[in-house]
């Protein structure tokens, strides 16, 4: 969706920068790093991260695992693999931990407001699962402060492409339709999700329409 990419462009760059920073930080303490992309979709964001790593001379030390319920995705390079999995399933953490080598650090990411399609309890469970697997967790939320604007300027344009049929129901910063659900998250709510998963917020960046949060274990140093 070209309009969607343009609409969220400032936040997309902030998301990429946060992932790159987390990878660089972990490479100071680990021989290699795995970028675990939860709800990777087509894999474009993961491919971008791996391309950045190659350009930075880190290609041999960074690999990617994309996770999605869609099994129709083909890896675009040898340093990327995909797994069909439901990240709300209790067995997800065990399955992911089996994919990680002892010498590897893990950056668990969820970008593009992927968490917004889930119910509150599921969102909390996913962040907790990411915290169980990753030493650093990067999540991009659609920013609640921009929700009212999006109802006027964004969703009327993209509704056909998103498959939103019929009338919308809006409660707080949640939009529901017969076949669509999304939630936009505020700073306090995002912080609570990370704290509930045993992490603290090391970095929080508010862009025009996205909220990008980096979490680390409570005993870890801040990202620089």
C-alpha positions as CSV (number, residue, x, y, z in Angstrom):
1,X,0.0,0.0,0.0
2,X,1.9,3.1,-1.2
3,X,-0.4,5.5,0.6
4,X,0.1,3.5,3.8
5,X,3.9,3.5,3.5
6,X,3.9,7.3,2.9
7,X,1.4,7.9,5.8
8,X,3.6,6.0,8.3
9,X,7.0,6.9,6.7
10,X,8.5,8.9,9.6
11,X,7.7,6.0,12.0
12,X,9.0,3.4,9.6
13,X,12.4,5.0,9.6
14,X,12.4,5.3,13.4
15,X,11.5,1.6,13.6
16,X,14.4,0.6,11.3
17,X,16.8,2.8,13.3
18,X,15.7,1.1,16.6
19,X,16.2,-2.4,15.2
20,X,19.6,-1.5,13.8
21,X,20.6,0.0,17.2
22,X,19.5,-3.1,19.1
23,X,21.4,-5.4,16.7
24,X,24.6,-3.2,17.1
25,X,24.2,-3.2,20.9
26,X,23.9,-7.0,21.1
27,X,26.8,-7.6,18.8
28,X,29.0,-6.0,21.4
29,X,28.3,-9.0,23.7
30,X,27.4,-11.8,21.3
31,X,29.2,-13.5,18.4
32,X,26.1,-13.4,16.3
33,X,22.6,-11.9,16.4
34,X,19.2,-13.3,15.3
35,X,16.5,-10.8,14.3
36,X,13.2,-12.5,15.1
37,X,10.4,-10.8,13.3
38,X,7.0,-11.6,14.8
39,X,4.2,-11.1,12.3
40,X,6.7,-10.5,9.5
41,X,4.2,-10.4,6.7
42,X,5.9,-10.4,3.4
43,X,9.3,-10.2,5.1
44,X,10.2,-6.8,3.6
45,X,11.2,-5.2,7.0
46,X,13.4,-8.2,7.9
47,X,15.0,-8.2,4.4
48,X,15.8,-4.5,4.9
49,X,17.5,-5.2,8.2
50,X,19.6,-8.0,6.7
51,X,20.6,-5.7,3.8
52,X,21.6,-3.0,6.3
53,X,23.8,-5.6,8.2
54,X,25.5,-6.6,5.0
55,X,26.2,-3.0,4.0
56,X,27.6,-2.4,7.5
57,X,30.0,-5.3,7.2
58,X,28.0,-7.4,9.6
59,X,26.3,-9.8,7.2
60,X,28.1,-12.9,8.5
61,X,27.0,-12.1,12.1
62,X,23.3,-11.4,11.6
63,X,20.6,-13.7,10.4
64,X,16.8,-13.4,10.4
65,X,13.8,-15.5,11.3
66,X,10.4,-14.4,10.2
67,X,7.4,-15.7,11.9
68,X,3.9,-15.5,10.6
69,X,0.6,-17.4,10.3
70,X,1.0,-17.2,6.6
71,X,3.1,-20.0,5.1
72,X,3.2,-18.7,1.6
73,X,6.4,-16.6,2.1
74,X,9.6,-17.4,0.3
75,X,13.0,-16.2,1.8
76,X,14.7,-13.6,-0.3
77,X,18.3,-14.5,0.8
78,X,20.2,-17.3,2.5
79,X,20.4,-15.4,5.8
80,X,16.7,-15.4,6.2
81,X,14.3,-18.2,7.1
82,X,10.6,-18.3,7.8
83,X,8.4,-20.3,10.2
84,X,4.7,-20.7,10.2
85,X,3.7,-20.3,13.8
86,X,1.0,-18.7,16.0
87,X,2.8,-16.5,18.5
88,X,-0.1,-16.6,20.9
89,X,0.3,-20.4,21.3
90,X,2.0,-21.3,24.6
91,X,4.4,-23.6,22.7
92,X,5.7,-20.7,20.7
93,X,8.5,-19.7,23.1
94,X,9.9,-23.3,23.3
95,X,9.8,-23.6,19.5
96,X,11.7,-20.3,19.0
97,X,14.3,-21.1,21.7
98,X,15.1,-24.3,19.8
99,X,16.1,-22.1,16.8
100,X,18.7,-20.1,18.7
101,X,22.3,-21.1,19.0
102,X,24.2,-20.6,22.3
103,X,26.4,-18.0,20.8
104,X,23.6,-15.9,19.4
105,X,21.8,-12.9,20.9
106,X,18.2,-12.2,19.9
107,X,16.5,-9.0,18.9
108,X,12.7,-9.8,18.9
109,X,10.8,-7.3,16.8
110,X,7.2,-6.6,15.9
111,X,6.7,-3.8,13.5
112,X,3.9,-2.1,11.5
113,X,1.4,-2.2,14.5
114,X,1.2,-6.0,14.2
115,X,0.2,-6.2,17.8
116,X,-2.8,-4.0,17.1
117,X,-4.8,-6.8,15.5
118,X,-4.8,-8.8,18.8
119,X,-7.0,-8.5,21.9
120,X,-5.4,-7.0,25.0
121,X,-4.6,-10.3,26.7
122,X,-3.0,-11.6,23.5
123,X,-0.9,-8.4,23.1
124,X,0.4,-8.9,26.6
125,X,1.2,-12.6,26.0
126,X,3.0,-11.8,22.8
127,X,5.3,-9.2,24.4
128,X,6.0,-11.6,27.2
129,X,6.9,-14.3,24.7
130,X,9.2,-11.9,22.9
131,X,10.8,-11.0,26.2
132,X,11.4,-14.6,26.9
133,X,13.3,-15.2,23.7
134,X,15.0,-11.8,23.0
135,X,17.6,-9.9,25.0
136,X,16.1,-6.8,23.3
137,X,12.6,-6.2,22.1
138,X,11.5,-3.6,19.6
139,X,7.8,-2.9,19.0
140,X,6.2,-0.3,16.7
141,X,2.7,0.6,17.8
142,X,0.3,2.9,15.9
143,X,0.3,5.9,18.1
144,X,-3.0,6.5,20.0
145,X,-2.6,10.3,19.8
146,X,-3.0,10.1,16.0
147,X,-6.0,7.8,16.0
148,X,-8.6,10.5,15.6
149,X,-6.8,11.9,12.6
150,X,-6.4,8.4,11.1
151,X,-10.2,7.9,11.3
152,X,-10.6,10.9,9.0
153,X,-7.5,10.8,6.8
154,X,-6.2,7.2,6.7
155,X,-8.9,4.5,7.0
156,X,-11.3,6.0,4.5
157,X,-8.5,5.7,1.9
158,X,-7.2,2.3,2.7
159,X,-10.4,0.5,3.8
160,X,-10.8,-1.3,0.4
161,X,-7.2,-2.5,0.4
162,X,-7.5,-3.7,4.0
163,X,-10.7,-5.5,3.3
164,X,-12.7,-3.4,5.7
165,X,-16.4,-4.0,4.8
166,X,-19.5,-2.4,6.3
167,X,-19.7,0.1,9.1
168,X,-17.0,0.7,11.6
169,X,-17.3,0.6,15.4
170,X,-14.9,2.8,17.3
171,X,-14.3,2.4,21.0
172,X,-11.5,4.5,22.5
173,X,-8.6,3.9,20.1
174,X,-9.9,0.6,18.8
175,X,-11.6,0.2,15.4
176,X,-13.7,-2.8,14.6
177,X,-15.5,-3.8,11.5
178,X,-17.2,-7.1,10.5
179,X,-13.8,-8.5,9.3
180,X,-11.2,-6.2,10.7
181,X,-9.8,-5.1,14.1
182,X,-7.0,-2.7,15.1
183,X,-5.9,-0.9,18.2
184,X,-3.7,2.2,18.5
185,X,-1.6,2.3,21.6
186,X,-0.6,5.1,23.9
187,X,2.7,5.7,25.8
188,X,1.4,4.5,29.2
189,X,-0.2,1.4,27.7
190,X,3.0,0.5,25.8
191,X,5.1,1.0,28.9
192,X,2.8,-1.2,30.9
193,X,3.0,-4.0,28.3
194,X,6.8,-4.0,28.6
195,X,6.9,-3.8,32.4
196,X,4.3,-6.6,32.6
197,X,6.7,-8.7,30.6
198,X,9.6,-8.1,33.0
199,X,11.3,-5.5,30.9
200,X,11.9,-1.9,31.2
201,X,11.8,0.7,28.4
202,X,15.3,1.6,27.3
203,X,14.1,3.9,24.4
204,X,10.7,5.3,23.5
205,X,10.3,7.4,20.4
206,X,7.1,9.2,19.5
207,X,6.8,9.9,15.8
208,X,3.8,11.6,14.1
209,X,1.9,8.4,13.8
210,X,4.0,5.5,15.3
211,X,5.2,4.8,18.8
212,X,8.5,2.9,18.7
213,X,9.6,1.2,21.9
214,X,12.7,-0.7,22.8
215,X,12.7,-2.9,25.9
216,X,15.5,-4.7,27.7
217,X,15.6,-6.9,30.8
218,X,15.4,-4.8,33.9
219,X,19.0,-5.7,34.8
220,X,20.4,-4.6,31.4
221,X,22.1,-1.4,30.5
222,X,20.4,1.2,28.3
223,X,20.9,1.2,24.6
224,X,23.2,3.9,23.4
